[in-house]
Amino acid sequence: MKCIRCGACMNTCPVYRRSGGLSYGATYSGPIGVILDPTFDEFKYSELPFHSTLCGSCTDVCRVRIDISDQIYKWRKVTANKGYLPLAKRLSFAVAGHVFGNPDAYHAAQKLAGPAMEMAPHFLLYNRTLNPWGRDREIPGIAKQTFREWYLENRSNHDNDDK
């Protein structure tokens, strides 16, 4: 890699901007650190590749055209293939893969999310083991209406405007 340490990837990364450098627990932070740090100790830094949304913003702003988001994705595959992921994370990824890959399951999960969040006890949502990010952050509230519901409700209004 030919990183010049300009910091553009850190400035644009939504995860890094929200969490800051200390949460990475490594020498190099931000998107470029997600790539570099596991080269020193794959097991110790095996969680870092999951500190990314893979939105590609870091790749877009990289001055020397490093495909950072692709490298992060590849590190995720290495981590998973070597079995570094904890059981809870492997199971949650399997469930998420099923839900996101099945429209009916996805829509059902959307409908259940609001009531589930309201009924879930505070200690469960902010449990240090289940949700380490919840230690210092409040989970935002669930929107009353999904984008899909809004779109289906308003699509017919816009279709009539074109006529």
MILO-123249 format. One record per residue (C-alpha): x, y, z; residue in three letters; residue number from 1. Coordinates in Angstrom, 3 decimals. Example, Ala and Ser with C-alpha at 12.3 -4.5 7.8 and 13.67 -1.06 7.14 Angstrom:
BEGIN
12.300	-4.500	7.800	ALA	1
13.670	-1.060	7.140	SER	2
***
This chain:
BEGIN
0.000	0.000	0.000	MET	1
1.091	3.545	-0.522	LYS	2
-0.869	5.338	2.216	CYS	3
0.442	8.849	2.862	ILE	4
-1.427	9.152	6.201	ARG	5
-3.438	12.141	5.036	CYS	6
-6.391	11.208	7.273	GLY	7
-9.033	11.720	4.581	ALA	8
-10.458	8.247	5.187	CYS	9
-10.847	8.988	8.902	MET	10
-12.536	12.316	8.253	ASN	11
-15.148	10.782	5.987	THR	12
-15.776	7.475	7.803	CYS	13
-19.147	7.571	9.611	PRO	14
-18.016	4.933	12.128	VAL	15
-14.706	6.630	12.947	TYR	16
-16.317	10.075	13.185	ARG	17
-18.807	8.685	15.709	ARG	18
-16.459	6.513	17.756	SER	19
-13.058	8.198	17.549	GLY	20
-9.599	6.676	17.600	GLY	21
-9.437	5.271	21.117	LEU	22
-12.247	2.812	20.477	SER	23
-10.045	0.994	17.956	TYR	24
-7.554	-0.029	20.658	GLY	25
-4.754	-0.203	18.135	ALA	26
-1.825	1.824	16.866	THR	27
-3.500	2.851	13.629	TYR	28
-7.097	3.978	13.748	SER	29
-9.782	4.649	11.209	GLY	30
-10.353	2.761	7.976	PRO	31
-6.654	2.479	7.148	ILE	32
-6.028	1.094	10.631	GLY	33
-8.666	-1.560	10.051	VAL	34
-6.417	-2.816	7.238	ILE	35
-3.018	-2.309	8.853	LEU	36
-3.505	-3.435	12.461	ASP	37
-4.553	-7.047	11.739	PRO	38
-1.265	-7.539	9.866	THR	39
0.502	-7.255	13.236	PHE	40
-1.796	-9.640	15.145	ASP	41
-4.750	-11.158	13.283	GLU	42
-6.412	-12.574	16.377	PHE	43
-6.022	-9.516	18.601	LYS	44
-7.419	-7.159	15.952	TYR	45
-9.907	-9.605	14.406	SER	46
-12.873	-7.418	15.358	GLU	47
-11.564	-4.280	13.621	LEU	48
-12.803	-5.205	10.119	PRO	49
-16.316	-5.082	11.551	PHE	50
-15.846	-1.444	12.629	HIS	51
-16.995	-0.355	9.190	SER	52
-20.237	0.083	7.307	THR	53
-18.461	-0.710	4.024	LEU	54
-20.117	2.392	2.570	CYS	55
-17.030	3.063	0.420	GLY	56
-16.611	6.673	1.466	SER	57
-13.011	6.002	2.541	CYS	58
-12.200	4.564	-0.869	THR	59
-13.801	7.537	-2.616	ASP	60
-11.657	10.102	-0.800	VAL	61
-8.357	8.194	-0.753	CYS	62
-5.761	10.423	-2.405	ARG	63
-3.628	7.482	-3.522	VAL	64
-6.551	5.328	-4.621	ARG	65
-6.300	2.497	-2.091	ILE	66
-9.458	0.415	-2.306	ASP	67
-9.917	0.564	1.467	ILE	68
-13.463	-0.760	1.632	SER	69
-12.537	-3.793	-0.477	ASP	70
-9.527	-4.487	1.758	GLN	71
-11.748	-4.251	4.847	ILE	72
-14.199	-6.689	3.266	TYR	73
-11.344	-9.117	2.543	LYS	74
-10.151	-8.874	6.162	TRP	75
-13.682	-9.770	7.266	ARG	76
-13.505	-12.911	5.157	LYS	77
-10.090	-13.832	6.592	VAL	78
-11.369	-13.326	10.130	THR	79
-14.460	-15.437	9.531	ALA	80
-12.577	-18.202	7.691	ASN	81
-10.025	-18.522	10.497	LYS	82
-12.823	-18.860	13.068	GLY	83
-11.930	-15.718	15.031	TYR	84
-15.536	-14.603	15.328	LEU	85
-17.221	-15.331	18.661	PRO	86
-20.202	-17.668	18.571	LEU	87
-22.670	-14.862	19.311	ALA	88
-21.414	-12.854	16.345	LYS	89
-21.466	-15.893	14.018	ARG	90
-25.052	-16.640	15.016	LEU	91
-26.175	-13.024	14.681	SER	92
-24.605	-12.807	11.208	PHE	93
-26.377	-16.016	10.189	ALA	94
-29.725	-14.647	11.378	VAL	95
-29.072	-11.269	9.718	ALA	96
-28.142	-13.022	6.463	GLY	97
-31.429	-14.907	6.511	HIS	98
-33.510	-11.831	7.389	VAL	99
-31.845	-9.548	4.828	PHE	100
-31.973	-12.265	2.170	GLY	101
-35.688	-12.933	2.585	ASN	102
-38.091	-10.007	1.950	PRO	103
-40.929	-11.542	3.981	ASP	104
-38.665	-12.094	6.984	ALA	105
-37.282	-8.566	6.589	TYR	106
-40.716	-6.938	6.571	HIS	107
-41.800	-9.027	9.556	ALA	108
-38.661	-7.975	11.457	ALA	109
-39.400	-4.327	10.639	GLN	110
-42.898	-4.627	12.088	LYS	111
-41.632	-6.368	15.239	LEU	112
-38.672	-4.051	15.891	ALA	113
-40.632	-1.152	17.395	GLY	114
-42.689	-3.162	19.883	PRO	115
-39.673	-5.338	20.741	ALA	116
-37.522	-2.298	21.548	MET	117
-40.271	-0.816	23.730	GLU	118
-40.757	-4.067	25.627	MET	119
-37.089	-5.059	25.978	ALA	120
-35.690	-4.363	29.440	PRO	121
-33.059	-1.622	29.654	HIS	122
-30.443	-3.998	31.111	PHE	123
-30.798	-6.277	28.086	LEU	124
-30.331	-3.497	25.518	LEU	125
-27.356	-2.009	27.350	TYR	126
-25.716	-5.243	28.483	ASN	127
-21.909	-4.954	28.238	ARG	128
-21.650	-8.438	26.755	THR	129
-24.509	-8.274	24.248	LEU	130
-24.097	-4.631	23.286	ASN	131
-20.688	-3.155	24.209	PRO	132
-21.497	-0.016	22.199	TRP	133
-24.468	0.613	24.486	GLY	134
-22.173	1.399	27.416	ARG	135
-21.813	5.021	26.380	ASP	136
-24.602	5.519	23.863	ARG	137
-28.380	5.491	23.790	GLU	138
-30.012	3.470	21.032	ILE	139
-32.076	5.823	18.840	PRO	140
-35.811	5.301	18.777	GLY	141
-37.482	3.308	16.028	ILE	142
-39.272	5.401	13.404	ALA	143
-43.066	5.225	13.513	LYS	144
-43.181	4.467	9.814	GLN	145
-40.650	2.646	7.623	THR	146
-39.476	4.204	4.386	PHE	147
-41.197	1.416	2.484	ARG	148
-44.530	2.140	4.219	GLU	149
-44.138	5.849	3.509	TRP	150
-43.257	5.155	-0.117	TYR	151
-46.193	2.823	-0.695	LEU	152
-48.517	5.341	0.943	GLU	153
-47.224	8.304	-1.068	ASN	154
-46.332	6.644	-4.374	ARG	155
-49.883	6.823	-5.670	SER	156
-50.000	10.573	-4.919	ASN	157
-46.898	11.176	-7.042	HIS	158
-48.087	8.878	-9.844	ASP	159
-51.209	11.023	-10.175	ASN	160
-49.139	14.217	-10.371	ASP	161
-47.517	13.016	-13.601	ASP	162
-50.857	12.621	-15.386	LYS	163
***
